[in-house]
Amino acid sequence: MNEVTSDEKHFKGAESSDRRARLITAFVLALVIVSALAVRLSNPELQIDEITYMSRVLESMAQDSVLPIQGSGDLFMNKPPMAFWLMRLSFQVLGPSPFAARLPSVLAAAATALLLYVFGSARLGERVGILAALVFALTPGLVALHGIRSATTDALEILLVTAAVVALESWRRRRRRWTLACMVILVGLTAWVKSPFGVIVFLAILLATERPARRAGQGTPRFGFTVAWVVGVWLGFYLLWLGALSLSTSARVVMNRLLVQQYAHRLEGRINAYHVQGPGYYAITVARDFGPLLLLPAGLAALRIIASRRRWRPRYEVTLLAVWALAAPVLGTASISKRPWYAYMSYPGIALLLAVSGDRLARAVSGRRSVQAALLAAIPLIHAGRIPAGSVWPAEGRYRGLAGRLWEVADHDSRIRVVPGPDFQLARQYDIDYREARLFVRLLFWKSSREGPAPGSCQAVLVSSLEQVPEGVEPFELQPASGRDSALFLLDGCGGNVREQLGRR
C-alpha cells in the first residue's frame, strides 16, 4: 500500500514539474515574441487601412461614441467594432499613437502563438509546440504588411478562429460542455471583428475533419447539435451587430452600404478591381510567405511512403492540420477580388503542419538530440532570415510628409506643444498623403489638449493658409497644396527648435 502511494506521489510530482516547465516555456515564448514584434512598432509607414481605422477611433473618442464613426458623423460600417474597441482601450491607456494602435495586434499574435504552443505540445510534442509558435510569429507576410504588426482587424480574427479550432479539438476529445461553450462563443465573436469569412473557414474545418475524426474515435459529440449551436450563435452575434447599426441609421442603409456595397460587390470584384487575380493566387501567396519550409511536409510524406512501401494513410492529427492549412486559401478563391490576408486564418494550421513535419524529419535523420535540436533551430532561423527587416523594423520613422515627422518630434519632446492657429482647417481629401497628414495633425492636437504645459514648454502653431501668418513670421511648409487641396504650414514658436529638427529629416 505504501509503495502505491509512493508511486502516486512520484507521478503527481512529475506532472507538477511538467506544468511548471511549460509555464516557464510559455512565459519565455510570450516575452520573446512580444519583444520581437513590438520593437520599433511605430516606425513602419502607416498603410491606408491603418490610417482609416485610427481616424475612426479618434473620431469616436472625440464625439464620445461607442461605435466607430466617420468624420462626417456617420457610422463606420465597413468593419464591426471589436478590434476598434481594443484600439480605443490602448489609446486611453497609452495615449493615441501608431504604437498604441498596433499594440493590440501584437498581443493578439502573441496569444495565438501561445495557443499553438499549448495545443502543439499537448497533442504533438513539446518541440512541435515551440516550433509552431515561432514559425507563425516569424512568417514574413504576417509581420510585413496588414498582419500581426498592423493596426488592422486581422490579428484578432486569426486569434479567435485559432482558439475556436483548439476548443473544437478539446470538445472532441474531452467532451466537456465548457469547451463547447467556449468554441461557440469564440466563433460568435468573429462576427464582431470582420466579415463572415471567419465562420465559413471554421465550419469548413469542422465539416471536412469530422469523418477522419470519427475513424480515429474522436468524432464530435452530438454533431448536428454542435453545428446548429455554432451557426445559431454566430448568426445571433451578427444580427445583433446589424441591429445596432439599424437602430442608429436604418435597415435600408445597412443593406445598401454593408451587405451590398461591401460584401456582395467585393465577391463580384467590383471593389478594388485591380486586385483581381487567378485561382492560383493564394498558392503563390502561401509559397511566398513560407518559402522553402513548404518542402518539409512534402519530404515527410515521401519518406513515409518509401519507408512503408505501401500507400501511406496519415493519422488524424495530420489530416486536421492539412485541412486547417488549406481551408482559408481554398475558400478565398470564391472572391474575385483577392487580398493576401484572406489566407492568414490558415497560417496557424500551416505553422503546426510545418512544425510536425520538421520534427519528424529531424528524428528520421538522426537519433542524437543535439543533431535534432540543430536541425529544428534552423527552421525558424531560415524563416526569420526571409523577413525584410529594413521595412519591418526601420531604424527611423517613415512618413509620407512632414506632419508625421512633426508628430515624432513633439512626441519625443514634451516641451513642444502643437496647437491649431485661428480658423485652422485641413481639407478632407481621399489622397493618402493628406489622409496621413490629417491623422497626425489630429494626434498632435489631441496630445496638446489632454496634456498640460510642461515647464519651459513652447507652442508650434499650425495654419492652413498664408493669410493666417502674422507679419514678420516665416512659415515652414509641411504639406504643399495640390489642386484644390489646402496646404499646411508651421509657425515655429520654439526658437527655431522644431524647424531645425524637421530639417534634419
N, C-alpha and C positions, 0 to 999 in steps of 0.2 A: 504493500500500500504506500509506504514511504517512497519507494522507487518510482511509482507512477506520479506521485505528487512532485517529485524532483524533476521528472521529465516535463511535466506540465509547466513548472516554473521556468525551466530552461527554454521551452518553446515560447512562452509569453515574453521572456526576456529578449530572445532573438527577434521576435515580432516587434517589440517596442524599439529595439535598436534599429531595425529596418525603417520604421516610421520616422525616427529621428534623422536618420541618414537621408531619407527622401525629402524631409522638410528642409534640411540644410541645402540639399541639391537644388530644390525648388527656389529657395531664397537666393542662392548664388546665381541661378539662371535668370531670375527676375531682375536682379541687380545688373547683371552683365547686359541683358537685352535692353532694359530701360536706358542704361547709360549709353549704349551704342546708338540707340535710336534718337535719344534726346539731345545728344551733343550737337551744338551749332544748329539747333532746331529752327531758330529764327532766320538763318542766313539764306536758305534757298529762295529763289524768286517766287512770289505768290502766283498761283495759277488762277485762271478765270473763275473756276468754281469756288476756290477758297475766298477770293475777293467777294463774290456774291454772298456766300454763307456768312462770312464775318460781318458784312454790311447789314444783313438781315438781323443778326443777333444784336448788333449795336442799335439798330432801329427799334427793335422790340424792347431793349433796355431803356432807351431814351423815352419811349412812349408808354413804358410800363405795361407792355402787352405780354400775355403768357405765350401766345403763338407768335412765330416769326412773321414779320410783316415787311413790306417793301417801303421804299422811301415815300411813295405816294400815299401810304396808309393802307393799301390793300393787303390782304393776306397773301403770304408766300405759299403757294400750293404745290410747288414742284417737288418738295420733299416733306415727309412727316416730321414732327418736331423733336423726337427724342435726342438725336445727335446734336441738335441746336441747343437743347436744354443743358446737355453736358458741357457744350462750349460756353454757354452763358454762365454756368456754375464756375467754370475755370476762369472766366473773365472777372467774376465777382470776387474770387479768392485771390487771384494773381494780378488782376488789372488787365484790361483789353490789350492784346498784343498778338503778333503772329505766333510767338512761343505758346501763349496760353490757348490760342485757337487750335494748335496742332497737338497739344499735350494729351487730350482725351484719346486721340487715335493711337498715340504711342502706348498709353496704358492699356487700351483695348488689345493692341497687338501683343503686348507682354502677357496679358491674361490668356489670349489664345495660345501662345507658345507654352505657357504653363499647363493648360488643358491637354495639349499634345503630349507633354512630358508625363503627366499623371496617367493619361489613357494609354500611351505607348508603353510606359514602364510596367503598368499593371497587366496589360494584355500581351505584350510582345517582348518585354525585357527592358531593363534599366538603360542599356546603351541605346536602344532604339528610341526610347522616350527623349533622352538628351539630344540625340542627333536630329530627331524630327523637329524639336523646338528650335534648334539653331538653324536648320535648313529653312524653316518657314520664316524666321525673323531676318534672315540674310538674303532672301530672294530679291534679286536686282529690281525686277519690275514693281515689287511691292514697296520698296524703300525709295525708289527714284521718282515716281510720279503717281499722284492720285491714289495713294495707298495708305500705308501704316504710319507715314510721317507727314500726312497732309490734313488740312482742316476740312475733311470731307466725311461722308457717312459710311464709307466702305469698310473701315476697320471695325466699326461697331457691328455692322451686318455680318461680317466674317466671324466675329466672336459669337454672336447669337446662333448662327447656323452650326458652327462647330460644337458649341455647347449642347445644342439640340441633338446632334448626331451622337455625341458621347452619352447623353441621357437616354437616347433610344437603345443603345447597346446595353446600358445598365438595366433598363426595363426588360430587355430580352433575357438577360442572364439572371438578375436578382429578383425580378418580378415583384418589386416593391412599389406601392402606389405613389409614394412621394416622387419617385423617378419619373413616373408617367405625368404627374402634375408639373414637375419642372420642365419636362420636354414640351408639353403643350403651351405652357406659359412662354417659354423661350421662343417657340415658333410664332406665337401670337405677337410678341413684342417686335418681330421683324416688320409687322405691318405699320409700326410707328417709326421705322427707321428709313426705309427706302421704298422700292417698288415691290409688287407681288412676286418678283423673281426669286426671292429667298425661300418662300414657302414652296414654290414649284420645285426648286432644287432639292429641298428636304424630302418632299413627297416622292420625287424620283428615286432618291437613295433608299427610302423606306420600302417602296414597292419593288425595286429591282433587286434588293438583297433579301427579301422575305423568303423566297423559295430556297436559296442556298442556306439561309439561317435555319429553316425547318429541317433540312437534311442534316445539319450539324447539331440538331437538338436544341437550337436557340431561337426558335420561332417566336414571333411577337405574341404575347398573351392577348387573347380577345382581339384579334387583328382588326376586324371590322369596327369594333368599338373604339380602338385606338385611332384609326384613320378618321373616324367620324369626329372624335374629340379634337384632333389636330386641325381639321378643316373648319369645324364649328368655332373653335376658339379664335383661330386666325380671322375668320370672317367677322366674328364679334368685335375684335380689336379694330379691324379695318373699317367696319361700318360705324364704329364709334368715332374714328378719325373723320370719315366723310360727314357724319352728323355734326361734329364740332365745326367743320368748315361751312356746312349748310346753314347752321344757326347764325354764323357771322356774316354770311353772304346770301346765297340761295342755292337750292338744289340744281337749278339750271346752270348757274355759273360754275358750280363744281363739275357738273357733267361736261361742259364745254372745255373749261380750262385745264382740268386734270385728266379725266378719263379719256377724252378725245384728243386734245392737243398734246398731252404728254405721252400717254401710253399707246393709244391707237396709232397716232402719227409716227411715234418712234418705231413701232413694229413695222410700219409701212415704209420706213426710211425717209419720211418727209421732214424729219428733224435731223439736222447735221448730215445732210445728204452726202457731204464729202467723205463721210466715214463708211460709206457703203463698201463692203468687202465680200469676197467669195467665201464658199463653205470651208475652205482650209485656213481661214484667218486665225481661229483660236489654236489650231495645231501649231501654227507659226509662232503665235504669241507665247504659248507654253514652252516651245522649244527655245525661244529667245530668252525666256526668263530662267529656265533651269539648265540649259546648255548640255554639257557632256554628262551631267548627272542622270539624264534620262537613259543612258546606256546601262545603268545599274539594274533596273528591273528586267530589261531585255536579256542581259547577261545571266541573271539569276534563273530566269525561265529556261534559257538554253542549257544551262548547267544541270538543272533538274531533269529536263527531258533526256539529256545524254546519260546522266547517271542512272536513271530508272529504266532506260531502254524501252520505254513504252510511253503511251500518251500520259502526260502529267496532269493530274487533277489537283488544282490548288485548294488549300484549306479555306475555310470560310473567312478568316481574317483577311487573307489576301484578296478574296473576291470583294469583300467590303471596301477595302482600300482602292481597288481598281475602279469600282463603281463610283466611289466618292471622288476619285481623281478625274473621272470623265464627265460627271453629271453636269456641272456648270458649263464647261466648254461646248459639250454637245448641245445642250438646251439653248445656249447663246446663239446658235446658228439660226434659230427661229426668227431672230431680229435681223432685218436687212441692214439697219444702221448699227454697226458694231463698235464697241469700245473694249480695250484690253481688260478693264477692271470687271467686266461681266464674268470673266473666268476665275476671279480671285476667290470665290467661295469654295472652289475645289482645291485651292492651294494647300490647305491643311492636310487634306487627303493625299495629295501628291507628296508632301513632305514626309508623311508617315510611310508611304509606299517606298520612297527612296531610302528612308532610314532602314526599313526592314530589309530591303534588297542589299544595301551596303553591309549591314551586319551579317547577313547570311553568306555573302560572298567573302567577307573577311574571314569568317570561320572556315570556309572551304579552302581558302588559300593557305592558311597556317593555323596550327593548333596553339601557337605561342601567343599569350595575351599581349605581350609587348608589340608584336608584329600587327596583331589585330587592332590594337589601340592606335598605332601609327597610321594604318590604312583608314580607319574611321575618322581620325583627326584631319586627314587630307580632304575629306568630303566637304566640311564647312569652310575650310580654308580656300579650296578651289572655288566654292560658291561665292564667298566674300570677295575673292580676287576679281570677280567679274562685275562688281558694283562700280559704277562710275563715280568714284569718291570725290572728284573735283566738283561735280554738280550736286551730289547728295550732301556733302559736308564742306561747302565752300568756306574758305578762311575768313571771308568778309561778306557782309550782307549784300545781296543782289537785288537791285530795284530798277524799274523802268524809267524812273525820273528822280529828281532831287527831293520830291516830297517824302519819299521813303527814306532817303539819306537824312533828311531833316528830322524825321521821327527817330532814327537811330541816335543822332547826336543829342536830341533832347532827352531820350530815354536813358542815356548813359550819364547825363549831367543834370542833376535835379535842380540846379540853379536856373536853368533855361526854361522859361515858360512861353509856349507859343499860343498866342491869342488871336482872335479874328479882328480885323480892322472894322471901321464903321461901314455899314451896308455891304459887308462881305458876302459874296455869293460865288459859288463854283458850280457851273452848269452841270446838269445831269446828262452825261453822254454815255453811249454804249461802247465807245472806243476803250480798249483795255488800259491804255496809258492813263486816260482820265479817270477811269474807274479805280485804278490803283491809287492815283493821287487823291481822289475823294476819300478813299478809305483811310489813308494815312493822315490826311487833314483832320478827319473826324477823331481818329485816335489821339492826335495831338491836342485837340480842343477838349476831349473827354478828360485826358490826363490833367490838363491845366485847370479845368473846372472842379475836379474832385480832390486835387492836392493843394494844400496851402502853400504860399510862397516860402521857399527855403531862405535861410539867412544869406544875404548877398545875392539874391536872385535878380534876374533881369527879364525883360519881355522882348520876344521877337514877334512882330506883328505881320499877319498875312493879309494881303489885299488882292482883289481880283481885277482891279482897274488902275491904270496910272493916274486917273483923276483923283484917286483916294490918297495919293502920295503927297505929303506936305512938301513945301518948297525947301530946298536945301538938303533933302534926304535922297540918297541914291538907292533905288530899289535893286534887289537881286532877283533875277528871273528864275523861278523854279520850274514853271511849266509854260512853254510858249503857246501862244494862241494858234489855232489852225482852223481855217474856215470860219464857222460860226461858233467855235469853241472859245470859251474865255481863257485868259491867261491866269497865272498865279505868280505873285511877287512877294518877296520877303523884305520887310523893313527891319534891319538888324539894330535893335536897341541894346545890344550886349557888347558895345565897344568893338564891333567887328569880329568878335569871337566866333559867332555862329557862321558868319560868312567865310571866315578863314577855314573852319573845319569842313564846311561844304566844298570849299575849293580844293581840298586835298583829295577829293574823290578820284 
